[in-house]
Amino acid sequence: MKRSKPFIVLSICLSIMLQMAFAQQLSIDLSYQRNASFGTVNFFDPAKADNKKVSTMSYADVVGSPFLHDEWRTAVVYLKSGKSMLFPKARLNSYTGELHYLANVDVEMAIEPDKIDKFIIFDAKDSTKTGSFYVSLPDHINSKPFAFFKVFNNGTFQLLSLQKTMVKTSPYDPLEGKKISSFFSKTYYAIYNNGRVIPIKGLDHSVIGEAIHLSDQDENWLKQNKNKLRSEHDVVDFLAYYNQLNK
């Protein structure tokens, strides 16, 4: 199928940008590689991949959405087979744990985490901005083989998050004449270090202190910077300092 010039230009720009983005991000072994090369990003051909067509499913009776973001976004996916692919329209289903994308003629397809090494999904409004970076790691929450973890930083110690979407059903509502089902999400955090995923019970000083040994020097840094380790931003800032001391 013939591609338009704007589409081809976009793919070339994304390919160049991704070489820069992934050089500053994580490789499959989650190690920082300044000059890493991750190959060429190719157009996706669904006929050449062993992915599954999304079954006809309806969430009409469930309030809310199973997707991390409802809108389709540009994504670049690196498969464990070594192939790299550009998806102009993709979104993460945090209910099934799969990455959905639109193939040719707008056929919705899905890739399971066990086939993906890593992927980067771009900002919905500006695809030139690096969006979120995800890696496929063992799922310690549901004991599944793999799940997509969001990676927040480089370094020896890294903050990860895993968002799970579930369905809850309320008791029978006599006014509605039925039970109401709705999606709800929960975010699980972890610290990645030396090949290990260390689950943590939320974000705060005591929890981070259990996962990472905090010295008096670390405590002084936190105090001086008024950092209470209660947000993703706080933890990422602290790990940038901490990783410099623990290379």
BALOLO-697411 format. One line per 4 residues: their letters; for each residue x, y, z of N, C-alpha, C. Coordinates in steps of 0.1 Angstrom, whole numbers, plus 5000, padded with zeros to 4 digits. Example, Ala and Ser with C-alpha at 12.3 -4.5 7.8 and 13.67 -1.06 7.14 Angstrom:
BEGIN
AS> 5132 4943 5078 5123 4955 5078 5132 4967 5078 ~ 5128 4978 5071 5137 4989 5071 5129 5000 5079
//
This chain:
BEGIN
MKRS> 5009 4988 5000 5000 5000 5000 5009 5012 5000 ~ 5006 5022 4991 5014 5034 4990 5012 5043 5002 ~ 5022 5049 5007 5022 5058 5019 5023 5072 5014 ~ 5016 5081 5021 5016 5095 5018 5030 5101 5022
KPFI> 5034 5112 5016 5047 5118 5020 5047 5122 5035 ~ 5036 5129 5040 5036 5133 5054 5038 5121 5063 ~ 5032 5109 5060 5033 5097 5068 5047 5092 5068 ~ 5053 5092 5057 5067 5087 5056 5077 5096 5063
VLSI> 5074 5109 5062 5083 5119 5069 5081 5117 5084 ~ 5069 5115 5089 5067 5113 5103 5074 5100 5108 ~ 5074 5090 5100 5081 5078 5104 5096 5080 5105 ~ 5101 5087 5096 5116 5090 5096 5120 5098 5108
CLSI> 5112 5108 5111 5114 5117 5122 5113 5109 5135 ~ 5103 5101 5136 5102 5092 5148 5113 5083 5150 ~ 5118 5077 5139 5129 5068 5139 5141 5074 5145 ~ 5144 5086 5140 5156 5094 5144 5155 5098 5159
MLQM> 5143 5102 5163 5140 5107 5176 5141 5095 5186 ~ 5136 5083 5182 5137 5072 5190 5151 5067 5193 ~ 5160 5069 5183 5174 5065 5185 5179 5073 5197 ~ 5175 5086 5198 5179 5095 5208 5172 5092 5221
AFAQ> 5159 5089 5220 5151 5087 5232 5156 5074 5239 ~ 5157 5063 5232 5161 5051 5238 5175 5050 5243 ~ 5183 5059 5237 5197 5060 5241 5198 5065 5255 ~ 5187 5073 5259 5187 5079 5272 5177 5071 5281
QLSI> 5171 5060 5276 5162 5053 5284 5168 5039 5287 ~ 5160 5029 5289 5164 5016 5294 5164 5006 5283 ~ 5175 4997 5283 5175 4986 5274 5168 4974 5281 ~ 5168 4963 5275 5160 4952 5280 5165 4947 5294
DLSY> 5178 4949 5296 5183 4945 5309 5182 4957 5319 ~ 5175 4967 5315 5173 4979 5323 5186 4986 5327 ~ 5196 4986 5318 5208 4993 5321 5209 5005 5312 ~ 5215 5015 5317 5217 5027 5309 5227 5026 5298
QRNA> 5224 5028 5286 5234 5028 5275 5233 5040 5267 ~ 5243 5049 5269 5243 5062 5262 5243 5061 5247 ~ 5250 5051 5242 5251 5050 5227 5244 5038 5222 ~ 5234 5033 5229 5227 5021 5224 5220 5023 5211
SFGT> 5220 5012 5203 5214 5013 5190 5202 5003 5190 ~ 5190 5007 5187 5179 4998 5188 5173 4995 5174 ~ 5180 4997 5163 5175 4992 5150 5166 5002 5144 ~ 5160 4998 5133 5152 5007 5125 5137 5004 5128
VNFF> 5129 5015 5129 5115 5013 5131 5108 5011 5118 ~ 5101 5000 5116 5094 4997 5104 5079 4998 5105 ~ 5073 5000 5093 5058 5000 5093 5053 4986 5097 ~ 5042 4985 5104 5037 4973 5109 5029 4966 5098
DPAK> 5031 4954 5096 5023 4946 5086 5017 4934 5094 ~ 5004 4935 5097 4997 4925 5105 4998 4911 5100 ~ 5000 4910 5087 5001 4897 5080 5013 4889 5084 ~ 5023 4897 5089 5036 4891 5092 5038 4889 5107
ADNK> 5028 4891 5115 5030 4890 5130 5020 4880 5135 ~ 5024 4873 5146 5015 4863 5152 5008 4870 5164 ~ 5000 4880 5161 4992 4887 5171 4977 4883 5169 ~ 4969 4887 5179 4955 4882 5178 4946 4894 5175
KVST> 4936 4891 5168 4926 4901 5165 4917 4902 5178 ~ 4914 4915 5181 4906 4917 5193 4892 4911 5192 ~ 4889 4902 5201 4875 4896 5200 4865 4907 5202 ~ 4853 4904 5196 4842 4913 5198 4838 4914 5213
MSYA> 4841 4925 5219 4838 4927 5233 4831 4940 5235 ~ 4822 4941 5245 4815 4953 5247 4816 4956 5262 ~ 4820 4969 5265 4820 4974 5278 4809 4983 5281 ~ 4798 4981 5273 4787 4991 5274 4780 4990 5287
DVVG> 4780 4978 5294 4774 4977 5307 4783 4980 5318 ~ 4795 4985 5315 4805 4988 5326 4808 5003 5325 ~ 4806 5010 5336 4809 5024 5336 4824 5027 5336 ~ 4829 5036 5328 4843 5039 5327 4850 5033 5316
SPFL> 4863 5032 5316 4871 5027 5305 4882 5018 5310 ~ 4884 5007 5302 4895 4998 5306 4909 5003 5301 ~ 4909 5014 5293 4922 5018 5288 4929 5029 5296 ~ 4942 5028 5296 4950 5038 5304 4947 5052 5299
HDEW> 4946 5053 5285 4942 5065 5279 4932 5061 5268 ~ 4920 5068 5267 4910 5064 5257 4915 5067 5243 ~ 4922 5078 5241 4926 5082 5228 4937 5074 5222 ~ 4937 5072 5209 4948 5065 5203 4961 5073 5202
RTAV> 4972 5067 5205 4985 5074 5205 4995 5067 5196 ~ 5005 5075 5191 5016 5069 5184 5025 5061 5193 ~ 5029 5049 5189 5038 5041 5198 5048 5034 5189 ~ 5059 5032 5195 5070 5023 5189 5072 5012 5198
VYLK> 5071 5000 5192 5072 4987 5200 5084 4979 5196 ~ 5091 4974 5206 5103 4966 5203 5099 4952 5208 ~ 5098 4942 5199 5094 4929 5202 5105 4920 5207 ~ 5103 4910 5214 5113 4901 5219 5120 4893 5207
SGKS> 5113 4893 5196 5118 4887 5184 5129 4895 5178 ~ 5131 4908 5183 5141 4917 5177 5135 4927 5167 ~ 5123 4926 5163 5117 4935 5154 5112 4948 5161 ~ 5113 4959 5154 5108 4971 5159 5097 4977 5150
MLFP> 5086 4982 5156 5074 4985 5147 5068 4998 5152 ~ 5064 5006 5142 5057 5019 5145 5042 5017 5144 ~ 5035 5020 5154 5020 5019 5154 5015 5034 5155 ~ 5009 5039 5144 5003 5052 5145 4992 5053 5155
KARL> 4985 5042 5158 4974 5043 5167 4975 5031 5177 ~ 4978 5034 5189 4979 5023 5199 4974 5029 5213 ~ 4970 5020 5221 4966 5023 5235 4967 5011 5244 ~ 4970 5013 5257 4972 5002 5266 4959 4999 5273
NSYT> 4955 4986 5272 4943 4981 5279 4948 4976 5293 ~ 4946 4984 5303 4951 4980 5317 4942 4970 5324 ~ 4931 4966 5317 4921 4956 5322 4926 4942 5318 ~ 4929 4941 5305 4934 4928 5300 4949 4927 5300
GELH> 4956 4939 5302 4970 4939 5302 4977 4938 5288 ~ 4969 4941 5278 4974 4940 5264 4976 4954 5258 ~ 4985 4954 5248 4986 4967 5240 4978 4965 5227 ~ 4968 4974 5226 4959 4974 5214 4964 4984 5204
YLAN> 4962 4981 5191 4966 4990 5180 4957 4987 5168 ~ 4956 4997 5160 4948 4996 5147 4957 4992 5136 ~ 4955 4981 5130 4962 4976 5118 4956 4982 5106 ~ 4960 4976 5094 4954 4981 5082 4939 4979 5082
VDVE> 4932 4988 5075 4918 4989 5074 4911 4989 5088 ~ 4919 4995 5097 4913 4997 5111 4908 4985 5118 ~ 4916 4974 5116 4913 4962 5123 4920 4963 5137 ~ 4912 4962 5148 4919 4963 5161 4925 4950 5165
MAIE> 4938 4951 5168 4946 4939 5172 4952 4941 5186 ~ 4957 4931 5192 4963 4932 5205 4975 4923 5206 ~ 4985 4928 5214 4997 4921 5216 4998 4919 5231 ~ 5002 4906 5235 5003 4903 5249 5017 4907 5254
PDKI> 5019 4910 5267 5032 4914 5272 5043 4904 5270 ~ 5040 4891 5269 5051 4882 5268 5058 4882 5254 ~ 5052 4890 5245 5058 4891 5231 5066 4904 5230 ~ 5065 4913 5240 5071 4927 5239 5082 4928 5248
DKFI> 5093 4934 5243 5104 4938 5251 5102 4951 5258 ~ 5099 4961 5250 5096 4974 5256 5089 4982 5245 ~ 5082 4993 5250 5076 5002 5240 5076 5016 5246 ~ 5075 5026 5237 5073 5040 5241 5061 5045 5234
IFDA> 5053 5052 5242 5040 5057 5237 5040 5072 5238 ~ 5037 5079 5228 5039 5094 5227 5027 5102 5232 ~ 5030 5114 5234 5020 5124 5238 5009 5124 5227 ~ 4996 5125 5231 4985 5124 5222 4984 5136 5213
KDST> 4988 5148 5218 4987 5160 5211 5000 5164 5203 ~ 5011 5159 5208 5024 5163 5202 5033 5151 5202 ~ 5034 5143 5191 5041 5131 5190 5056 5133 5190 ~ 5061 5146 5189 5075 5149 5190 5080 5149 5204
KTGS> 5071 5149 5213 5075 5148 5227 5075 5134 5232 ~ 5086 5130 5239 5087 5117 5244 5076 5115 5255 ~ 5069 5104 5254 5058 5102 5263 5062 5092 5274 ~ 5056 5081 5275 5059 5071 5286 5066 5059 5281
FYVS> 5075 5054 5289 5083 5043 5285 5079 5031 5294 ~ 5077 5019 5287 5072 5007 5294 5081 4995 5291 ~ 5083 4986 5300 5090 4974 5298 5081 4962 5303 ~ 5084 4951 5297 5077 4939 5301 5085 4931 5311
LPDH> 5079 4929 5323 5085 4922 5334 5075 4912 5340 ~ 5080 4903 5348 5071 4894 5355 5061 4901 5364 ~ 5049 4897 5363 5038 4903 5370 5037 4897 5384 ~ 5042 4904 5394 5042 4899 5408 5029 4901 5415
INSK> 5020 4908 5409 5007 4911 5415 4997 4899 5413 ~ 4995 4895 5401 4986 4885 5397 4993 4872 5394 ~ 5006 4871 5396 5013 4859 5393 5012 4855 5378 ~ 5011 4865 5369 5011 4862 5355 5025 4863 5350
PFAF> 5027 4857 5338 5041 4857 5333 5047 4871 5331 ~ 5039 4880 5325 5045 4893 5323 5034 4904 5324 ~ 5038 4916 5326 5030 4928 5326 5038 4940 5322 ~ 5031 4951 5318 5038 4963 5313 5040 4972 5325
FKVF> 5053 4975 5328 5056 4984 5339 5061 4997 5333 ~ 5056 5008 5339 5061 5021 5335 5074 5024 5342 ~ 5084 5029 5335 5097 5031 5340 5099 5047 5341 ~ 5103 5051 5353 5104 5066 5355 5118 5072 5354
NNGT> 5128 5064 5355 5141 5070 5355 5152 5059 5352 ~ 5164 5064 5349 5175 5055 5346 5183 5054 5359 ~ 5193 5045 5359 5201 5044 5370 5201 5030 5377 ~ 5209 5028 5388 5210 5016 5395 5197 5012 5402
FQLL> 5190 5023 5407 5177 5021 5414 5167 5028 5406 ~ 5156 5022 5402 5146 5027 5393 5132 5026 5399 ~ 5124 5036 5397 5110 5035 5401 5102 5030 5390 ~ 5094 5020 5393 5084 5014 5384 5070 5015 5389
SLQK> 5060 5015 5380 5046 5014 5384 5039 5005 5375 ~ 5029 4998 5380 5021 4989 5373 5006 4992 5376 ~ 4999 4996 5366 4985 5000 5368 4976 4988 5364 ~ 4967 4985 5373 4958 4974 5371 4943 4980 5371
TMVK> 4936 4977 5361 4922 4981 5360 4913 4968 5363 ~ 4903 4970 5372 4894 4959 5375 4880 4964 5375 ~ 4871 4954 5377 4857 4958 5376 4851 4954 5390 ~ 4843 4964 5395 4836 4962 5407 4821 4963 5404
TSPY> 4813 4956 5411 4798 4956 5409 4791 4959 5422 ~ 4783 4969 5422 4776 4974 5434 4764 4965 5436 ~ 4758 4966 5448 4746 4958 5451 4734 4963 5442 ~ 4724 4955 5441 4713 4958 5432 4707 4971 5436
DPLE> 4705 4980 5426 4699 4993 5427 4685 4993 5423 ~ 4675 4994 5432 4661 4993 5428 4657 5004 5419 ~ 4664 5016 5419 4660 5027 5411 4665 5025 5396 ~ 4677 5019 5395 4682 5015 5382 4676 5002 5377
GKKI> 4672 4994 5386 4667 4981 5383 4677 4971 5379 ~ 4690 4973 5384 4701 4964 5381 4713 4967 5390 ~ 4722 4958 5389 4735 4961 5396 4744 4969 5387 ~ 4751 4978 5392 4760 4987 5384 4774 4982 5385
SSFF> 4780 4980 5374 4794 4976 5373 4802 4987 5368 ~ 4814 4989 5373 4823 5000 5369 4838 4996 5370 ~ 4846 5002 5361 4860 5000 5362 4866 5009 5373 ~ 4876 5003 5379 4884 5011 5388 4899 5007 5387
SKTY> 4908 5016 5390 4922 5013 5388 4930 5014 5401 ~ 4940 5007 5401 4950 5007 5413 4964 5007 5407 ~ 4972 5015 5413 4986 5016 5409 4995 5009 5419 ~ 5003 5000 5414 5013 4993 5423 5027 4998 5420
YAIY> 5035 5001 5430 5048 5006 5428 5059 4996 5431 ~ 5071 4998 5425 5082 4989 5428 5095 4996 5426 ~ 5105 4991 5432 5119 4996 5429 5126 4985 5421 ~ 5133 4988 5410 5140 4978 5403 5155 4981 5406
NNGR> 5162 4970 5410 5176 4971 5413 5183 4957 5410 ~ 5193 4958 5402 5202 4946 5400 5194 4934 5396 ~ 5184 4936 5387 5176 4925 5382 5165 4921 5390 ~ 5162 4928 5401 5151 4924 5410 5140 4935 5410
VIPI> 5128 4931 5410 5117 4940 5412 5113 4939 5427 ~ 5114 4950 5434 5111 4950 5448 5098 4958 5450 ~ 5087 4950 5453 5074 4957 5455 5075 4966 5467 ~ 5068 4978 5466 5067 4987 5477 5052 4991 5479
KGLD> 5049 4993 5492 5035 4996 5495 5032 5011 5494 ~ 5032 5016 5482 5029 5030 5480 5042 5039 5481 ~ 5040 5052 5481 5051 5061 5481 5051 5070 5494 ~ 5061 5067 5502 5063 5076 5514 5077 5073 5519
HSVI> 5082 5081 5529 5095 5080 5534 5098 5066 5540 ~ 5089 5060 5548 5092 5048 5555 5092 5036 5545 ~ 5084 5036 5535 5083 5026 5525 5096 5026 5516 ~ 5100 5037 5511 5112 5038 5503 5124 5034 5512
GEAI> 5124 5038 5525 5135 5035 5534 5136 5020 5536 ~ 5125 5012 5535 5126 4998 5536 5132 4991 5523 ~ 5129 4998 5512 5135 4992 5499 5149 4996 5497 ~ 5152 5008 5501 5166 5014 5499 5172 5018 5512
HLSD> 5184 5014 5515 5190 5019 5527 5193 5034 5527 ~ 5188 5041 5536 5190 5055 5537 5200 5059 5547 ~ 5211 5065 5543 5221 5069 5552 5218 5082 5559 ~ 5226 5087 5568 5224 5100 5574 5226 5111 5563
QDEN> 5235 5108 5554 5237 5118 5543 5224 5119 5534 ~ 5218 5107 5532 5206 5107 5524 5195 5115 5531 ~ 5194 5112 5544 5184 5119 5552 5186 5134 5552 ~ 5198 5138 5553 5201 5153 5552 5197 5159 5539
WLKQ> 5200 5151 5528 5196 5156 5515 5181 5158 5514 ~ 5174 5148 5519 5159 5149 5519 5154 5161 5527 ~ 5160 5163 5538 5156 5174 5546 5159 5188 5540 ~ 5171 5189 5534 5175 5201 5528 5167 5204 5515
NKNK> 5162 5194 5508 5154 5196 5496 5139 5195 5499 ~ 5136 5194 5512 5121 5193 5516 5114 5182 5508 ~ 5121 5171 5506 5115 5160 5499 5110 5149 5508 ~ 5097 5146 5508 5091 5137 5517 5089 5123 5510
LRSE> 5093 5122 5498 5091 5109 5491 5077 5104 5490 ~ 5068 5114 5488 5053 5111 5488 5047 5111 5474 ~ 5055 5114 5464 5050 5115 5450 5060 5109 5441 ~ 5056 5106 5429 5065 5100 5419 5076 5110 5416
HDVV> 5073 5123 5415 5083 5133 5413 5093 5134 5424 ~ 5089 5133 5436 5098 5133 5448 5108 5121 5447 ~ 5102 5109 5444 5110 5097 5444 5120 5098 5432 ~ 5116 5102 5421 5125 5103 5409 5136 5113 5412
DFLA> 5133 5124 5418 5143 5134 5422 5153 5128 5431 ~ 5148 5121 5441 5157 5115 5451 5166 5104 5445 ~ 5160 5096 5436 5168 5085 5430 5179 5091 5420 ~ 5176 5103 5415 5187 5109 5406 5199 5112 5415
YYNQ> 5196 5117 5427 5207 5120 5436 5214 5107 5441 ~ 5205 5098 5445 5210 5085 5451 5218 5077 5442 ~ 5214 5076 5429 5221 5068 5419 5235 5074 5416 ~ 5236 5087 5418 5250 5093 5416 5260 5088 5426
LNK> 5254 5085 5438 5263 5080 5449 5265 5065 5449 ~ 5256 5058 5441 5256 5044 5442 5257 5038 5427 ~ 5267 5043 5420 5269 5037 5406 5275 5024 5407
//
